[in-house]
């Protein structure tokens, strides 16, 4: 039997709202970090660090609320899945914030070194893509839309391709001019951080599908994730040698 207690549902809604607030801060941290990199707006680094403190506090506060809600109310079915999903998503969201702070710190180091600096176009594009994935995962969470969440899982494939392309580009840049090696390593570090943010956004999207559908789609592949998100049965299992590539 679902809880009908007004106080419980008010607390549940506050928990959802706080998580969405946390996600908005993290999305802005990613965009500010890459803007500091590409434009040299180093005041943004301080803003990222301030937001990181707020994100860490929200993680602690939301975690505490979830523990209390479960202990006091013993929620069932959908309410319990919501709380368990937010609890798991909190970790991914906080790690996105950590990666964004790393990007901002490296951006400051690159610009303060005052060397001739060439931002890599793919990194700006990757940053926009992963910030968009965070925003889409949050939107899918807010609207309880598993199909939109499945699209975030698919988008992670594109980010992985961009990470590999960026790596090739930066290595070529390094080989052509060995004086850029130190700077190029920093750019690889940033590209890797962006790729990890994409992974965390994908994890959150998978949790949204679990929250709404009750299906754990981790490690099922993109196509099956999309099927489960639509409420369709899984494709029949094939031998590993003939399994389709997503």
MODELLER restraints for C-alpha pairs under 7 A, 6 or more apart:
rsr = mdl.restraints
at = mdl.atoms
rsr.add(forms.Gaussian(group=physical.xy_distance, feature=features.Distance(at['CA:2:A'], at['CA:76:A']), mean=6.38, stdev=0.5))
rsr.add(forms.Gaussian(group=physical.xy_distance, feature=features.Distance(at['CA:3:A'], at['CA:75:A']), mean=6.80, stdev=0.5))
rsr.add(forms.Gaussian(group=physical.xy_distance, feature=features.Distance(at['CA:15:A'], at['CA:62:A']), mean=6.30, stdev=0.5))
rsr.add(forms.Gaussian(group=physical.xy_distance, feature=features.Distance(at['CA:20:A'], at['CA:138:A']), mean=6.51, stdev=0.5))
rsr.add(forms.Gaussian(group=physical.xy_distance, feature=features.Distance(at['CA:22:A'], at['CA:55:A']), mean=5.74, stdev=0.5))
rsr.add(forms.Gaussian(group=physical.xy_distance, feature=features.Distance(at['CA:22:A'], at['CA:58:A']), mean=6.51, stdev=0.5))
rsr.add(forms.Gaussian(group=physical.xy_distance, feature=features.Distance(at['CA:23:A'], at['CA:93:A']), mean=6.66, stdev=0.5))
rsr.add(forms.Gaussian(group=physical.xy_distance, feature=features.Distance(at['CA:23:A'], at['CA:138:A']), mean=6.89, stdev=0.5))
rsr.add(forms.Gaussian(group=physical.xy_distance, feature=features.Distance(at['CA:25:A'], at['CA:51:A']), mean=6.33, stdev=0.5))
rsr.add(forms.Gaussian(group=physical.xy_distance, feature=features.Distance(at['CA:26:A'], at['CA:96:A']), mean=6.75, stdev=0.5))
rsr.add(forms.Gaussian(group=physical.xy_distance, feature=features.Distance(at['CA:26:A'], at['CA:97:A']), mean=5.27, stdev=0.5))
rsr.add(forms.Gaussian(group=physical.xy_distance, feature=features.Distance(at['CA:27:A'], at['CA:131:A']), mean=5.33, stdev=0.5))
rsr.add(forms.Gaussian(group=physical.xy_distance, feature=features.Distance(at['CA:27:A'], at['CA:134:A']), mean=6.39, stdev=0.5))
rsr.add(forms.Gaussian(group=physical.xy_distance, feature=features.Distance(at['CA:27:A'], at['CA:135:A']), mean=6.87, stdev=0.5))
rsr.add(forms.Gaussian(group=physical.xy_distance, feature=features.Distance(at['CA:29:A'], at['CA:48:A']), mean=5.18, stdev=0.5))
rsr.add(forms.Gaussian(group=physical.xy_distance, feature=features.Distance(at['CA:29:A'], at['CA:51:A']), mean=6.98, stdev=0.5))
rsr.add(forms.Gaussian(group=physical.xy_distance, feature=features.Distance(at['CA:29:A'], at['CA:97:A']), mean=6.82, stdev=0.5))
rsr.add(forms.Gaussian(group=physical.xy_distance, feature=features.Distance(at['CA:29:A'], at['CA:100:A']), mean=5.80, stdev=0.5))
rsr.add(forms.Gaussian(group=physical.xy_distance, feature=features.Distance(at['CA:30:A'], at['CA:100:A']), mean=4.93, stdev=0.5))
rsr.add(forms.Gaussian(group=physical.xy_distance, feature=features.Distance(at['CA:30:A'], at['CA:127:A']), mean=6.75, stdev=0.5))
rsr.add(forms.Gaussian(group=physical.xy_distance, feature=features.Distance(at['CA:30:A'], at['CA:131:A']), mean=6.35, stdev=0.5))
rsr.add(forms.Gaussian(group=physical.xy_distance, feature=features.Distance(at['CA:31:A'], at['CA:127:A']), mean=6.65, stdev=0.5))
rsr.add(forms.Gaussian(group=physical.xy_distance, feature=features.Distance(at['CA:31:A'], at['CA:131:A']), mean=6.87, stdev=0.5))
rsr.add(forms.Gaussian(group=physical.xy_distance, feature=features.Distance(at['CA:32:A'], at['CA:44:A']), mean=5.83, stdev=0.5))
rsr.add(forms.Gaussian(group=physical.xy_distance, feature=features.Distance(at['CA:32:A'], at['CA:48:A']), mean=6.75, stdev=0.5))
rsr.add(forms.Gaussian(group=physical.xy_distance, feature=features.Distance(at['CA:33:A'], at['CA:44:A']), mean=6.94, stdev=0.5))
rsr.add(forms.Gaussian(group=physical.xy_distance, feature=features.Distance(at['CA:33:A'], at['CA:45:A']), mean=6.48, stdev=0.5))
rsr.add(forms.Gaussian(group=physical.xy_distance, feature=features.Distance(at['CA:33:A'], at['CA:48:A']), mean=6.84, stdev=0.5))
rsr.add(forms.Gaussian(group=physical.xy_distance, feature=features.Distance(at['CA:33:A'], at['CA:100:A']), mean=6.12, stdev=0.5))
rsr.add(forms.Gaussian(group=physical.xy_distance, feature=features.Distance(at['CA:33:A'], at['CA:103:A']), mean=5.68, stdev=0.5))
rsr.add(forms.Gaussian(group=physical.xy_distance, feature=features.Distance(at['CA:33:A'], at['CA:104:A']), mean=4.32, stdev=0.5))
rsr.add(forms.Gaussian(group=physical.xy_distance, feature=features.Distance(at['CA:34:A'], at['CA:124:A']), mean=6.49, stdev=0.5))
rsr.add(forms.Gaussian(group=physical.xy_distance, feature=features.Distance(at['CA:34:A'], at['CA:127:A']), mean=6.67, stdev=0.5))
rsr.add(forms.Gaussian(group=physical.xy_distance, feature=features.Distance(at['CA:35:A'], at['CA:41:A']), mean=6.78, stdev=0.5))
rsr.add(forms.Gaussian(group=physical.xy_distance, feature=features.Distance(at['CA:36:A'], at['CA:42:A']), mean=5.41, stdev=0.5))
rsr.add(forms.Gaussian(group=physical.xy_distance, feature=features.Distance(at['CA:36:A'], at['CA:44:A']), mean=5.98, stdev=0.5))
rsr.add(forms.Gaussian(group=physical.xy_distance, feature=features.Distance(at['CA:36:A'], at['CA:45:A']), mean=6.65, stdev=0.5))
rsr.add(forms.Gaussian(group=physical.xy_distance, feature=features.Distance(at['CA:36:A'], at['CA:104:A']), mean=6.61, stdev=0.5))
rsr.add(forms.Gaussian(group=physical.xy_distance, feature=features.Distance(at['CA:36:A'], at['CA:107:A']), mean=6.06, stdev=0.5))
rsr.add(forms.Gaussian(group=physical.xy_distance, feature=features.Distance(at['CA:37:A'], at['CA:107:A']), mean=4.51, stdev=0.5))
rsr.add(forms.Gaussian(group=physical.xy_distance, feature=features.Distance(at['CA:38:A'], at['CA:119:A']), mean=5.70, stdev=0.5))
rsr.add(forms.Gaussian(group=physical.xy_distance, feature=features.Distance(at['CA:40:A'], at['CA:111:A']), mean=6.36, stdev=0.5))
rsr.add(forms.Gaussian(group=physical.xy_distance, feature=features.Distance(at['CA:42:A'], at['CA:108:A']), mean=6.17, stdev=0.5))
rsr.add(forms.Gaussian(group=physical.xy_distance, feature=features.Distance(at['CA:45:A'], at['CA:104:A']), mean=5.26, stdev=0.5))
rsr.add(forms.Gaussian(group=physical.xy_distance, feature=features.Distance(at['CA:45:A'], at['CA:105:A']), mean=6.79, stdev=0.5))
rsr.add(forms.Gaussian(group=physical.xy_distance, feature=features.Distance(at['CA:48:A'], at['CA:101:A']), mean=6.15, stdev=0.5))
rsr.add(forms.Gaussian(group=physical.xy_distance, feature=features.Distance(at['CA:49:A'], at['CA:101:A']), mean=6.32, stdev=0.5))
rsr.add(forms.Gaussian(group=physical.xy_distance, feature=features.Distance(at['CA:52:A'], at['CA:97:A']), mean=6.15, stdev=0.5))
rsr.add(forms.Gaussian(group=physical.xy_distance, feature=features.Distance(at['CA:52:A'], at['CA:101:A']), mean=6.98, stdev=0.5))
rsr.add(forms.Gaussian(group=physical.xy_distance, feature=features.Distance(at['CA:55:A'], at['CA:94:A']), mean=6.65, stdev=0.5))
rsr.add(forms.Gaussian(group=physical.xy_distance, feature=features.Distance(at['CA:56:A'], at['CA:94:A']), mean=6.73, stdev=0.5))
rsr.add(forms.Gaussian(group=physical.xy_distance, feature=features.Distance(at['CA:59:A'], at['CA:90:A']), mean=6.24, stdev=0.5))
rsr.add(forms.Gaussian(group=physical.xy_distance, feature=features.Distance(at['CA:59:A'], at['CA:94:A']), mean=6.95, stdev=0.5))
rsr.add(forms.Gaussian(group=physical.xy_distance, feature=features.Distance(at['CA:63:A'], at['CA:87:A']), mean=6.49, stdev=0.5))
rsr.add(forms.Gaussian(group=physical.xy_distance, feature=features.Distance(at['CA:66:A'], at['CA:83:A']), mean=6.22, stdev=0.5))
rsr.add(forms.Gaussian(group=physical.xy_distance, feature=features.Distance(at['CA:81:A'], at['CA:211:A']), mean=5.16, stdev=0.5))
rsr.add(forms.Gaussian(group=physical.xy_distance, feature=features.Distance(at['CA:82:A'], at['CA:211:A']), mean=5.44, stdev=0.5))
rsr.add(forms.Gaussian(group=physical.xy_distance, feature=features.Distance(at['CA:85:A'], at['CA:207:A']), mean=5.56, stdev=0.5))
rsr.add(forms.Gaussian(group=physical.xy_distance, feature=features.Distance(at['CA:85:A'], at['CA:211:A']), mean=6.07, stdev=0.5))
rsr.add(forms.Gaussian(group=physical.xy_distance, feature=features.Distance(at['CA:89:A'], at['CA:204:A']), mean=5.27, stdev=0.5))
rsr.add(forms.Gaussian(group=physical.xy_distance, feature=features.Distance(at['CA:92:A'], at['CA:200:A']), mean=5.10, stdev=0.5))
rsr.add(forms.Gaussian(group=physical.xy_distance, feature=features.Distance(at['CA:92:A'], at['CA:204:A']), mean=6.83, stdev=0.5))
rsr.add(forms.Gaussian(group=physical.xy_distance, feature=features.Distance(at['CA:96:A'], at['CA:197:A']), mean=5.09, stdev=0.5))
rsr.add(forms.Gaussian(group=physical.xy_distance, feature=features.Distance(at['CA:96:A'], at['CA:200:A']), mean=6.63, stdev=0.5))
rsr.add(forms.Gaussian(group=physical.xy_distance, feature=features.Distance(at['CA:99:A'], at['CA:193:A']), mean=5.43, stdev=0.5))
rsr.add(forms.Gaussian(group=physical.xy_distance, feature=features.Distance(at['CA:99:A'], at['CA:197:A']), mean=6.86, stdev=0.5))
rsr.add(forms.Gaussian(group=physical.xy_distance, feature=features.Distance(at['CA:103:A'], at['CA:190:A']), mean=5.52, stdev=0.5))
rsr.add(forms.Gaussian(group=physical.xy_distance, feature=features.Distance(at['CA:106:A'], at['CA:186:A']), mean=6.68, stdev=0.5))
rsr.add(forms.Gaussian(group=physical.xy_distance, feature=features.Distance(at['CA:110:A'], at['CA:183:A']), mean=6.95, stdev=0.5))
rsr.add(forms.Gaussian(group=physical.xy_distance, feature=features.Distance(at['CA:122:A'], at['CA:166:A']), mean=6.01, stdev=0.5))
rsr.add(forms.Gaussian(group=physical.xy_distance, feature=features.Distance(at['CA:123:A'], at['CA:191:A']), mean=6.27, stdev=0.5))
rsr.add(forms.Gaussian(group=physical.xy_distance, feature=features.Distance(at['CA:126:A'], at['CA:159:A']), mean=6.52, stdev=0.5))
rsr.add(forms.Gaussian(group=physical.xy_distance, feature=features.Distance(at['CA:126:A'], at['CA:162:A']), mean=6.68, stdev=0.5))
rsr.add(forms.Gaussian(group=physical.xy_distance, feature=features.Distance(at['CA:126:A'], at['CA:194:A']), mean=6.77, stdev=0.5))
rsr.add(forms.Gaussian(group=physical.xy_distance, feature=features.Distance(at['CA:127:A'], at['CA:194:A']), mean=6.30, stdev=0.5))
rsr.add(forms.Gaussian(group=physical.xy_distance, feature=features.Distance(at['CA:130:A'], at['CA:194:A']), mean=6.83, stdev=0.5))
rsr.add(forms.Gaussian(group=physical.xy_distance, feature=features.Distance(at['CA:130:A'], at['CA:197:A']), mean=6.41, stdev=0.5))
rsr.add(forms.Gaussian(group=physical.xy_distance, feature=features.Distance(at['CA:130:A'], at['CA:198:A']), mean=5.11, stdev=0.5))
rsr.add(forms.Gaussian(group=physical.xy_distance, feature=features.Distance(at['CA:133:A'], at['CA:152:A']), mean=5.80, stdev=0.5))
rsr.add(forms.Gaussian(group=physical.xy_distance, feature=features.Distance(at['CA:133:A'], at['CA:198:A']), mean=6.87, stdev=0.5))
rsr.add(forms.Gaussian(group=physical.xy_distance, feature=features.Distance(at['CA:133:A'], at['CA:201:A']), mean=5.96, stdev=0.5))
rsr.add(forms.Gaussian(group=physical.xy_distance, feature=features.Distance(at['CA:134:A'], at['CA:201:A']), mean=5.30, stdev=0.5))
rsr.add(forms.Gaussian(group=physical.xy_distance, feature=features.Distance(at['CA:136:A'], at['CA:152:A']), mean=6.75, stdev=0.5))
rsr.add(forms.Gaussian(group=physical.xy_distance, feature=features.Distance(at['CA:137:A'], at['CA:149:A']), mean=5.81, stdev=0.5))
rsr.add(forms.Gaussian(group=physical.xy_distance, feature=features.Distance(at['CA:137:A'], at['CA:152:A']), mean=6.57, stdev=0.5))
rsr.add(forms.Gaussian(group=physical.xy_distance, feature=features.Distance(at['CA:137:A'], at['CA:201:A']), mean=6.58, stdev=0.5))
rsr.add(forms.Gaussian(group=physical.xy_distance, feature=features.Distance(at['CA:137:A'], at['CA:204:A']), mean=6.50, stdev=0.5))
rsr.add(forms.Gaussian(group=physical.xy_distance, feature=features.Distance(at['CA:137:A'], at['CA:205:A']), mean=5.18, stdev=0.5))
rsr.add(forms.Gaussian(group=physical.xy_distance, feature=features.Distance(at['CA:140:A'], at['CA:146:A']), mean=6.61, stdev=0.5))
rsr.add(forms.Gaussian(group=physical.xy_distance, feature=features.Distance(at['CA:140:A'], at['CA:148:A']), mean=5.63, stdev=0.5))
rsr.add(forms.Gaussian(group=physical.xy_distance, feature=features.Distance(at['CA:140:A'], at['CA:149:A']), mean=5.45, stdev=0.5))
rsr.add(forms.Gaussian(group=physical.xy_distance, feature=features.Distance(at['CA:141:A'], at['CA:208:A']), mean=5.68, stdev=0.5))
rsr.add(forms.Gaussian(group=physical.xy_distance, feature=features.Distance(at['CA:144:A'], at['CA:212:A']), mean=6.22, stdev=0.5))
rsr.add(forms.Gaussian(group=physical.xy_distance, feature=features.Distance(at['CA:146:A'], at['CA:208:A']), mean=6.31, stdev=0.5))
rsr.add(forms.Gaussian(group=physical.xy_distance, feature=features.Distance(at['CA:146:A'], at['CA:209:A']), mean=4.77, stdev=0.5))
rsr.add(forms.Gaussian(group=physical.xy_distance, feature=features.Distance(at['CA:146:A'], at['CA:212:A']), mean=6.57, stdev=0.5))
rsr.add(forms.Gaussian(group=physical.xy_distance, feature=features.Distance(at['CA:146:A'], at['CA:229:A']), mean=4.99, stdev=0.5))
rsr.add(forms.Gaussian(group=physical.xy_distance, feature=features.Distance(at['CA:147:A'], at['CA:226:A']), mean=6.75, stdev=0.5))
rsr.add(forms.Gaussian(group=physical.xy_distance, feature=features.Distance(at['CA:147:A'], at['CA:229:A']), mean=5.20, stdev=0.5))
rsr.add(forms.Gaussian(group=physical.xy_distance, feature=features.Distance(at['CA:147:A'], at['CA:230:A']), mean=6.08, stdev=0.5))
rsr.add(forms.Gaussian(group=physical.xy_distance, feature=features.Distance(at['CA:149:A'], at['CA:205:A']), mean=4.73, stdev=0.5))
rsr.add(forms.Gaussian(group=physical.xy_distance, feature=features.Distance(at['CA:149:A'], at['CA:206:A']), mean=6.83, stdev=0.5))
rsr.add(forms.Gaussian(group=physical.xy_distance, feature=features.Distance(at['CA:149:A'], at['CA:208:A']), mean=6.48, stdev=0.5))
rsr.add(forms.Gaussian(group=physical.xy_distance, feature=features.Distance(at['CA:149:A'], at['CA:209:A']), mean=6.59, stdev=0.5))
rsr.add(forms.Gaussian(group=physical.xy_distance, feature=features.Distance(at['CA:150:A'], at['CA:205:A']), mean=6.71, stdev=0.5))
rsr.add(forms.Gaussian(group=physical.xy_distance, feature=features.Distance(at['CA:150:A'], at['CA:225:A']), mean=6.27, stdev=0.5))
rsr.add(forms.Gaussian(group=physical.xy_distance, feature=features.Distance(at['CA:150:A'], at['CA:226:A']), mean=5.37, stdev=0.5))
rsr.add(forms.Gaussian(group=physical.xy_distance, feature=features.Distance(at['CA:150:A'], at['CA:229:A']), mean=6.42, stdev=0.5))
rsr.add(forms.Gaussian(group=physical.xy_distance, feature=features.Distance(at['CA:152:A'], at['CA:202:A']), mean=6.01, stdev=0.5))
rsr.add(forms.Gaussian(group=physical.xy_distance, feature=features.Distance(at['CA:152:A'], at['CA:205:A']), mean=6.29, stdev=0.5))
rsr.add(forms.Gaussian(group=physical.xy_distance, feature=features.Distance(at['CA:153:A'], at['CA:202:A']), mean=4.93, stdev=0.5))
rsr.add(forms.Gaussian(group=physical.xy_distance, feature=features.Distance(at['CA:153:A'], at['CA:205:A']), mean=6.51, stdev=0.5))
rsr.add(forms.Gaussian(group=physical.xy_distance, feature=features.Distance(at['CA:153:A'], at['CA:222:A']), mean=6.70, stdev=0.5))
rsr.add(forms.Gaussian(group=physical.xy_distance, feature=features.Distance(at['CA:154:A'], at['CA:222:A']), mean=6.01, stdev=0.5))
rsr.add(forms.Gaussian(group=physical.xy_distance, feature=features.Distance(at['CA:156:A'], at['CA:198:A']), mean=5.92, stdev=0.5))
rsr.add(forms.Gaussian(group=physical.xy_distance, feature=features.Distance(at['CA:156:A'], at['CA:199:A']), mean=6.73, stdev=0.5))
rsr.add(forms.Gaussian(group=physical.xy_distance, feature=features.Distance(at['CA:156:A'], at['CA:202:A']), mean=6.39, stdev=0.5))
rsr.add(forms.Gaussian(group=physical.xy_distance, feature=features.Distance(at['CA:159:A'], at['CA:195:A']), mean=6.54, stdev=0.5))
rsr.add(forms.Gaussian(group=physical.xy_distance, feature=features.Distance(at['CA:159:A'], at['CA:198:A']), mean=6.74, stdev=0.5))
rsr.add(forms.Gaussian(group=physical.xy_distance, feature=features.Distance(at['CA:160:A'], at['CA:195:A']), mean=6.47, stdev=0.5))
rsr.add(forms.Gaussian(group=physical.xy_distance, feature=features.Distance(at['CA:163:A'], at['CA:191:A']), mean=6.21, stdev=0.5))
rsr.add(forms.Gaussian(group=physical.xy_distance, feature=features.Distance(at['CA:163:A'], at['CA:195:A']), mean=6.20, stdev=0.5))
rsr.add(forms.Gaussian(group=physical.xy_distance, feature=features.Distance(at['CA:167:A'], at['CA:188:A']), mean=6.41, stdev=0.5))
rsr.add(forms.Gaussian(group=physical.xy_distance, feature=features.Distance(at['CA:170:A'], at['CA:184:A']), mean=6.08, stdev=0.5))
rsr.add(forms.Gaussian(group=physical.xy_distance, feature=features.Distance(at['CA:174:A'], at['CA:180:A']), mean=5.62, stdev=0.5))
rsr.add(forms.Gaussian(group=physical.xy_distance, feature=features.Distance(at['CA:174:A'], at['CA:181:A']), mean=5.28, stdev=0.5))
rsr.add(forms.Gaussian(group=physical.xy_distance, feature=features.Distance(at['CA:174:A'], at['CA:184:A']), mean=6.28, stdev=0.5))
rsr.add(forms.Gaussian(group=physical.xy_distance, feature=features.Distance(at['CA:206:A'], at['CA:217:A']), mean=6.20, stdev=0.5))
rsr.add(forms.Gaussian(group=physical.xy_distance, feature=features.Distance(at['CA:206:A'], at['CA:218:A']), mean=6.65, stdev=0.5))
rsr.add(forms.Gaussian(group=physical.xy_distance, feature=features.Distance(at['CA:209:A'], at['CA:215:A']), mean=6.74, stdev=0.5))
rsr.add(forms.Gaussian(group=physical.xy_distance, feature=features.Distance(at['CA:209:A'], at['CA:229:A']), mean=6.06, stdev=0.5))
rsr.add(forms.Gaussian(group=physical.xy_distance, feature=features.Distance(at['CA:210:A'], at['CA:216:A']), mean=5.35, stdev=0.5))
rsr.add(forms.Gaussian(group=physical.xy_distance, feature=features.Distance(at['CA:217:A'], at['CA:225:A']), mean=5.53, stdev=0.5))
rsr.add(forms.Gaussian(group=physical.xy_distance, feature=features.Distance(at['CA:221:A'], at['CA:246:A']), mean=6.56, stdev=0.5))
rsr.add(forms.Gaussian(group=physical.xy_distance, feature=features.Distance(at['CA:222:A'], at['CA:246:A']), mean=5.90, stdev=0.5))
rsr.add(forms.Gaussian(group=physical.xy_distance, feature=features.Distance(at['CA:223:A'], at['CA:246:A']), mean=6.43, stdev=0.5))
rsr.add(forms.Gaussian(group=physical.xy_distance, feature=features.Distance(at['CA:224:A'], at['CA:234:A']), mean=5.76, stdev=0.5))
rsr.add(forms.Gaussian(group=physical.xy_distance, feature=features.Distance(at['CA:224:A'], at['CA:235:A']), mean=6.78, stdev=0.5))
rsr.add(forms.Gaussian(group=physical.xy_distance, feature=features.Distance(at['CA:227:A'], at['CA:233:A']), mean=6.58, stdev=0.5))
rsr.add(forms.Gaussian(group=physical.xy_distance, feature=features.Distance(at['CA:227:A'], at['CA:234:A']), mean=6.47, stdev=0.5))
rsr.add(forms.Gaussian(group=physical.xy_distance, feature=features.Distance(at['CA:228:A'], at['CA:234:A']), mean=6.75, stdev=0.5))
